[in-house]
Amino acid sequence: MNTPVTQRRGSIWRTVKAISWSFVGLRSRGAYEEDIEKLNPVHILIVGLVGVMVFVGSLILLATWVVGK
């Protein structure tokens, strides 16, 4: 049941999908538990940090655009 972290082979696309749903807050418990078992924590960390940077960058661009008009 518990696969060692080094042997988890979750795809990047599945990780991006899981992180995106987590940002929105719409994640079922069953899907969450499945992700915990299958996804690589390093992938989750990297995709999460990139997602946060994209989100913050888009907010900064939006604020700059609104204030500039």
RAUR-V922645 format. One record per backbone hydrogen bond with DSSP energy under -1.0 kcal/mol. CO is the residue of the C=O (numbers start at 1). NH is the residue of the N-H. If there is no record, write none. Layout:
{{CO;NH} {CO;NH}}
//
This chain:
{{4;7} {5;8} {11;15} {12;16} {13;17} {14;18} {15;19} {16;20} {17;21} {18;22} {19;23} {20;24} {21;25} {21;26} {28;32} {29;33} {30;34} {31;35} {32;36} {33;37} {34;38} {35;39} {40;44} {41;45} {42;46} {43;47} {44;48} {45;49} {46;50} {47;51} {48;52} {49;53} {50;54} {51;55} {52;56} {53;57} {54;58} {55;59} {56;60} {57;61} {58;62} {59;63} {60;64} {61;65} {62;66} {63;67} {64;68}}
//
